[in-house]
Every structure is written in structure tokens, then in C-alpha cells.
């Protein structure tokens, strides 16, 4: 993913947020007055069935249980921002992301590349054209996530070693969840193929996250020998 160290494979689901075992995660959609845009707020509550998008009146809110908020100026296009609630990843730093096609050997996949500089506000999402106008290199990324939009399968998750154990992988996965919901793509999921590091990471995850992930079906070799794994 744009000249970075080898990624670490790990499963992620949609969403890794504050739901209870068996709890629901749904989205409130608030229209922007007379304009075509809207805001999606991901809610980890049981008010509506899991996975539903509910049109609600009035301006967007951030009530108890909100986990992410995606700003969609033009329906059918990638959100301009996906802000993740502090409660989801309390120690995660400032994060903005660039969404780009993956390498040619992975056709159809997308890479979400995360940065933690002051070039953009927390939650900002952009394409490669906007990024290349900045005085920052791809090598400055702090995390990255690759997935297949039609299936929702997350193939790779990477967090730079100096930024691990802060919840960056969780925060970035929530950004990806907001993007996929706005675009109408499949929910993020694992296909059960995991490295030992990925499996260990999931075994330590809370029940509300782990119950959404299938049992490990295949063992993948470590992508970075001796690596400590993503978090």
C-alpha cells in the first residue's frame, strides 16, 4: 500500500464499536435541508434492527451510543469526513485518511491510508488527487486497511510500530465502516483466514466484537516475521 512496510493481516468486522453481545448497530440519516447531502450517524444501541439505515428529522445529533458520523455532501460519493467517537478508541490519535485503489495485483480492492498530521482535521477523507497536492509522503502513513467492497472482506490491516497499542486499527476500521455504509457496499467482515497474530488479537477482543467474526478457518503465515501485530 503505497511503499509502506509489509502489512499485518487481521480480521475486522463492521462495526468494532460499543455494541453488546447480540446488540445492534444501525445508522441515523439526517438530510441537509434542501440540499442533496446528508449525515450518517452510526449508533450502537438497540433502538432499531442491526444494519438498518433510518431517516430521522432535524439536524444530525451525537446522542449516547453514537460511534461514528459520516458527512456525505453528494449521495453516491465517498464521504468528505468520518468522525469516530472518542469512546470507541480513547487513546487513538488524530487521524485523516486517503482512499485509493489498491495495487494492480489486487483489482477491485481499496486501500484506506491513515495519517496523523495537522494537514487535515480529524476524520477527513479524500482521494489521491487531494493528497498529492500536500507536502507529505505516503511513507508518513500511520495505518492502512485494505478491503474488497463487493464482499466486505478485510484483507489487510497495518499500523506503524510506533503507533501501536493506541486503538488506531479500531478507529480506522470505523472510518471504513462509515465509507462503506455511505456507498452502499457490503458490511466489513473476516473470511476466517487469519495469521496467528490476527487470531490472538481477536481472541482478546470484547465479546460484542468477537461474536461478529467467523471461527478461524485457515492459518496464514505471518506477513512481518517477529511483528507485534496491529492494534
N, C-alpha and C positions, 0 to 999 in steps of 0.2 A: 504494500500500500504506500506508494509514493516514496520509495527509497528509505524505508524505516527498517529497524531490526525485525527479525522473524517474529511473526505474531504467535500468540499463545491461544490455542483453541479452548473454548469453554462454552457451556450451554447457557443461554439466557432465554427467558420467557417474556411474554407480554401480558402484564407489566410486572417488573420487580418492585412492587410498591408495598403499601401498607395493608393489604387485604388479610383477612383471617383465613384459616383453612376452610376451603369451600366458599369463601366470600367472593363478592362480585367486584368487578372493576368496569365502570361504564363511563361514558363521556357526555357532558352537557354541552350543547351547541348554542351559542348566542349570536344572533345576526347583528351586523354592524349597521343598524338603522336602514337607510335606503340604499346603501352600497351593497355590492355582491359579497363582500368579505364576511368572515365570521371568526369566532374564537371557540376553540375546543378546550374544555377543562376535564382532565381525567380525574375521576372520583373513585376512591377506594372505600365505598360504602355499599350497603345492601338495598338502597332505595329503588334501584332498577336492576333488571337482569344483567348478568355478566356479558360484556361485549357490546351492549347496545349504545346507540347514539341518540340522545333525547334532545329535541328542540325545546328550549326554555326561553321565556320572555325576559326583556330587560338587558342591561349591560352584564358582561361576564363578572362572575364573583370568584372568590377563593375561600369557600367555606371549609369547615372542619372536614378532613378527609381528602382534600384535594392533593393530587400528586404531581400533576403537570398541567401546563396551559400552553396551547399551541395557537399562534396568531396566523390566520390564513387570509391574507388580503385578496387573493384570487382563487376561488374554488377550482380544484383540479390541478393546482400547482403546489410545489413544496412550501410549507410554512416559512414565514420570514423569521420566526423565532419559536423555540420550545423551552419555556422556563420550567425547571424542575423544583418542586417544593424542598425547602431545606430539610424537612423531616425525613425525606426519602434517603438522602445521603448527607448527613450533618457535617461531615468533615471534608467533603469534596470541594475542591477549589473552583473558582471562576472558570467557566467553560463555554466556548463557542465552537461551532462545527462547520465543516465543509463537506457537502455531499457530492460525490463524483462517481462515475462508472469505475468498476474495478478493472484490474489488468486484463488485457485481451485474452489471456488463457482462462479467464473466468467470465465468459459472456453472460450478460444479463444481471450480474451481481452488482451491488452498490457498496462503496466504501464511505463510511461516515468518519471523518478525520477530526479529532478534537484538539483544540489549542487553549492555552490558559494565559494569553497575553491581554494587554489592555486595548488591542486594536478594535475590538467589538464588545458590546455589552454581553453579559451572561445570558446564554440561551439563544444568541443569534445563529441563524442557519443561512448558508449561502452556497453558491456554486463555485466552480473553479475560476471562472472569469473574474469574479469579485475578489477572490483570494489572491490571484496572481498580480493584482494591482497593488498589493500591500508589500511592505519591506520586511517580509518574513519568509523563511524557507519551510518546505514540507518537513524537513528534519526537526523542526521545532515542535512537532506534534507531541501531545502528552498521552493520547489514547486513540484507538481506532477500532471500528467494528465493521465487519463485512457480512452481508446477508443477501438472500435471494428473495426479492419482493413477491413473486408469484406464490411461493410456498411458505415464506416466512422463516425459513431455516437460517439460523445464525451460524455462519461457518467459522468465523474467527473473531476473537476479542484480544486486544492488545492494550496494555498500559505500560508506559515507560517505567523502568525500575525505580527511579527516584520519586515517582508519583503513586506508587502502590500503597495499599492498605489505607486508602483515603475514601474509597467508595466511588472512584471515577468511572469504573466499568458499569456500576449500577446507574449512575447519573447519565452516562452516555446512552445506555440502553433505553432509558426513559425518553430521551430525545428521539431515538429511533422509533419508539412506540408512538410518539406524537406524530412523527412524519408519516408513518405507515397508516395511521388512522385517518389523517387528513387526505391521504391519497387513495384510500380505499383498498389498500393492499392487505395481504394475509397477516394474521397475528404472528408476532415473533415467537419462535419455538426452537427446541432442540430436536434433532432426529435420532438422538440416543447415542451418537458416536462421540466419544469423549477421550481426552487424554487422562492420565492418572491425576494430573493437577486439576483438570476441569471437574473430574468426578469428586475429588476431595473438596474442592470449593463448593460444589453443590450439596455435598453431604453436611456441610456446616451452615448452609443457608437456612433461614427460618422456614417453618412448615408451609406458611402461606405462599412462599415462592416455590419450594421444592415440589409441592403436590401438583404443580402445573407442568413439570418436566417428566418425560417418559423415563423408565428404567434404562440404565445403560445397556446398549445392545452391541456395541463394538468398542474395542480398545484402540485408540490412536496413539502412535508414538509421540513422544514429546517434541514440540516444534522448536524449542530452545533448550537443549540439554542443560540441566543444572539450574533452570529458571525457577523462580519462586511462585510464578503464577499470577494471574490478573485479579485485581480487586478494585 
